[in-house]
Amino acid sequence: MVVEDAHQPMVDFTVNQDTIYRDPGGPGWALVGDAFHQKNPLDGQGIYNTLFTAQALAQQIQAHRDGQPWPQALDAYAEQVHAEVDPMFRVTMGRIAREVYLTYPDWFAATVGRWLYADEDYLERWIRLLIRDLPPDTWFSYPRVAKSVLVGAWNDLTT
Ligand SMILES: Cc1cc2nc3c(=O)[nH]c(=O)nc-3n(C[C@H](O)[C@H](O)[C@H](O)COP(=O)(O)OP(=O)(O)OC[C@H]3O[C@@H](n4cnc5c(N)ncnc54)[C@H](O)[C@@H]3O)c2cc1C
């Protein structure tokens, strides 16, 4: 979304942008990167996904050259991409929905939100998620959030 006010960024990250999956290809052509799959850029996964799709497509082009019919090669390509991209996409959208698009009362942001973002364990796990060092489905859990909140509250009470 282009914002008209010159003092605003050209792209408004607060708009929950649509996610697109197009057909992976057809007779004699295939899509990679954003052309195949586009998502909200907030968690910075687009370049990784683009490289991944290029690598996966290269493998399937090779398989096609080795005798795999093109439609099956395209199906295998799409399957590989969905398996890699979808778990991270679900987790990213969940985090962004909770932490960016949901509006919380000021007191909540000043306590629970602050405690969460001050927790080194939470931040480290988030960074490791972003660089794909943690499997998407394992990085977040409510017991861990509860621990961050307890530690933050304890620190506030004792310092
Ligand atoms: C604001 C914003 C911030 C982002 N931040 C991050 C980030 O921090 N980390 C991250 O990983 N990802 C980020 N992304 C996503 C990332 O930029 C994209 O996922 C990635 O660039 C997609 O690569 P691509 O090669 O598929 O497409 P593109 O990078 O869009 O490349 C497509 C190219 O094709 C050209 N083109 C289009 N039509 C034609 C035509 N008809 N003929 C010839 N050339 C044509 C375009 O000009 C463009 O140069 C961000 C995206 C946006 C919009």
The ligand as a MOL file (V3000), in Angstrom:
LIG
                    3D

  0  0  0     0  0            999 V3000
M  V30 BEGIN CTAB
M  V30 COUNTS 53 58 0 0 0
M  V30 BEGIN ATOM
M  V30 1 C 9.1320 -3.5000 1.7580 0
M  V30 2 C 9.6630 -4.8990 1.6840 0
M  V30 3 C 10.6150 -5.2940 2.6020 0
M  V30 4 C 11.1380 -6.5820 2.5350 0
M  V30 5 N 12.0670 -6.9700 3.4510 0
M  V30 6 C 12.6010 -8.1950 3.3820 0
M  V30 7 C 13.6240 -8.6100 4.2790 0
M  V30 8 O 14.0490 -7.8700 5.1520 0
M  V30 9 N 14.1150 -9.8650 4.1420 0
M  V30 10 C 13.6690 -10.7160 3.1950 0
M  V30 11 O 14.1380 -11.8550 3.1150 0
M  V30 12 N 12.6970 -10.3500 2.3220 0
M  V30 13 C 12.1760 -9.1100 2.3810 0
M  V30 14 N 11.2090 -8.7400 1.4810 0
M  V30 15 C 10.7550 -9.7000 0.4830 0
M  V30 16 C 11.7980 -9.8320 -0.6130 0
M  V30 17 O 12.1940 -8.5430 -1.0830 0
M  V30 18 C 11.1850 -10.6220 -1.7680 0
M  V30 19 O 10.5650 -11.8000 -1.2490 0
M  V30 20 C 12.2420 -10.9940 -2.7840 0
M  V30 21 O 12.8900 -9.8360 -3.2760 0
M  V30 22 C 11.5940 -11.7270 -3.9500 0
M  V30 23 O 12.5810 -11.9690 -4.9180 0
M  V30 24 P 12.1320 -12.2490 -6.4030 0
M  V30 25 O 13.4170 -12.4470 -7.1720 0
M  V30 26 O 11.1210 -13.3300 -6.4360 0
M  V30 27 O 11.3690 -10.9480 -6.8890 0
M  V30 28 P 11.9160 -9.4620 -7.0300 0
M  V30 29 O 13.0230 -9.1940 -6.0750 0
M  V30 30 O 10.6840 -8.6080 -6.9720 0
M  V30 31 O 12.5430 -9.4540 -8.4710 0
M  V30 32 C 11.7280 -9.4640 -9.6270 0
M  V30 33 C 12.4380 -8.6050 -10.6710 0
M  V30 34 O 11.7900 -8.7760 -11.9430 0
M  V30 35 C 11.6550 -7.5170 -12.5240 0
M  V30 36 N 10.5330 -7.5800 -13.4600 0
M  V30 37 C 9.2100 -7.5850 -13.1860 0
M  V30 38 N 8.5100 -7.6660 -14.3130 0
M  V30 39 C 9.3900 -7.7420 -15.3320 0
M  V30 40 C 9.2710 -7.8390 -16.7310 0
M  V30 41 N 8.0770 -7.9120 -17.3170 0
M  V30 42 N 10.4100 -7.8930 -17.4610 0
M  V30 43 C 11.6180 -7.8390 -16.8680 0
M  V30 44 N 11.7920 -7.7410 -15.5480 0
M  V30 45 C 10.6990 -7.6960 -14.7870 0
M  V30 46 C 11.4190 -6.5640 -11.3700 0
M  V30 47 O 11.7540 -5.2420 -11.7250 0
M  V30 48 C 12.3890 -7.1140 -10.3250 0
M  V30 49 O 13.6960 -6.5750 -10.4500 0
M  V30 50 C 10.6810 -7.4620 1.5340 0
M  V30 51 C 9.7220 -7.0360 0.6090 0
M  V30 52 C 9.2220 -5.7760 0.6940 0
M  V30 53 C 8.1980 -5.3310 -0.3230 0
M  V30 END ATOM
M  V30 BEGIN BOND
M  V30 1 1 1 2
M  V30 2 1 2 3
M  V30 3 2 2 52
M  V30 4 2 3 4
M  V30 5 1 4 5
M  V30 6 1 4 50
M  V30 7 2 5 6
M  V30 8 1 6 7
M  V30 9 1 6 13
M  V30 10 2 7 8
M  V30 11 1 7 9
M  V30 12 1 9 10
M  V30 13 2 10 11
M  V30 14 1 10 12
M  V30 15 2 12 13
M  V30 16 1 13 14
M  V30 17 1 14 15
M  V30 18 1 14 50
M  V30 19 1 15 16
M  V30 20 1 16 17
M  V30 21 1 16 18
M  V30 22 1 18 19
M  V30 23 1 18 20
M  V30 24 1 20 21
M  V30 25 1 20 22
M  V30 26 1 22 23
M  V30 27 1 23 24
M  V30 28 2 24 25
M  V30 29 1 24 26
M  V30 30 1 24 27
M  V30 31 1 27 28
M  V30 32 2 28 29
M  V30 33 1 28 30
M  V30 34 1 28 31
M  V30 35 1 31 32
M  V30 36 1 32 33
M  V30 37 1 33 34
M  V30 38 1 33 48
M  V30 39 1 34 35
M  V30 40 1 35 36
M  V30 41 1 35 46
M  V30 42 1 36 37
M  V30 43 1 36 45
M  V30 44 2 37 38
M  V30 45 1 38 39
M  V30 46 1 39 40
M  V30 47 2 39 45
M  V30 48 1 40 41
M  V30 49 2 40 42
M  V30 50 1 42 43
M  V30 51 2 43 44
M  V30 52 1 44 45
M  V30 53 1 46 47
M  V30 54 1 46 48
M  V30 55 1 48 49
M  V30 56 2 50 51
M  V30 57 1 51 52
M  V30 58 1 52 53
M  V30 END BOND
M  V30 END CTAB
M  END
